[in-house]
Amino acid sequence: MLHKNGLDPEVRQYVMATQGAKQLVEQNAEKVRILLETETLHRWAGPQLYRVDVHVV
């Protein structure tokens, strides 16, 4: 798996089989959902146009 990444099905399957992986994904997805709520974005970014990037390492 040296030249593979999380987009490869076998890597994803291996990682998601790790204990606690599903809960970690769910928790982070909820955090992103909250950050993307209009009210939250306006509080942090103001009325201007904004861009949200989510990076997973």
C-alpha positions as CSV (number, residue, x, y, z in Angstrom):
1,M,0.0,0.0,0.0
2,L,3.0,2.2,-0.2
3,H,1.8,4.1,-3.3
4,K,-1.9,4.3,-2.3
5,N,-4.0,6.8,-0.5
6,G,-7.4,7.2,1.2
7,L,-9.1,7.3,-2.2
8,D,-8.2,3.7,-2.8
9,P,-11.0,1.3,-1.6
10,E,-8.6,-1.1,0.1
11,V,-7.0,1.8,2.1
12,R,-10.4,3.2,3.1
13,Q,-11.6,-0.3,4.1
14,Y,-8.4,-0.9,6.2
15,V,-8.7,2.5,7.9
16,M,-12.4,2.3,8.6
17,A,-11.9,-1.1,10.2
18,T,-9.8,0.6,12.9
19,Q,-11.5,0.8,16.2
20,G,-13.1,4.2,16.7
21,A,-12.6,5.3,13.1
22,K,-16.4,5.6,12.3
23,Q,-17.0,7.7,15.5
24,L,-14.1,10.0,14.6
25,V,-15.5,10.5,11.1
26,E,-19.0,11.2,12.5
27,Q,-17.7,13.7,15.0
28,N,-15.7,15.6,12.5
29,A,-18.5,15.6,9.9
30,E,-20.7,17.1,12.6
31,K,-18.1,19.8,13.4
32,V,-17.9,20.7,9.7
33,R,-21.7,20.8,9.4
34,I,-21.9,23.2,12.4
35,L,-19.1,25.4,10.8
36,L,-21.0,25.5,7.5
37,E,-24.2,26.8,9.1
38,T,-25.0,30.3,7.7
39,E,-25.2,31.8,11.2
40,T,-21.8,30.4,12.2
41,L,-20.2,31.5,9.0
42,H,-21.5,35.1,9.3
43,R,-20.2,35.2,12.9
44,W,-16.7,34.3,11.8
45,A,-16.5,35.6,8.2
46,G,-18.9,38.5,8.2
47,P,-21.2,39.3,5.3
48,Q,-18.5,38.9,2.6
49,L,-18.2,35.9,0.4
50,Y,-16.3,33.1,2.0
51,R,-14.7,29.8,1.2
52,V,-14.4,26.8,3.5
53,D,-11.7,24.2,3.0
54,V,-11.6,21.0,5.0
55,H,-8.3,19.3,5.2
56,V,-7.9,15.8,6.5
57,V,-4.4,14.6,7.4
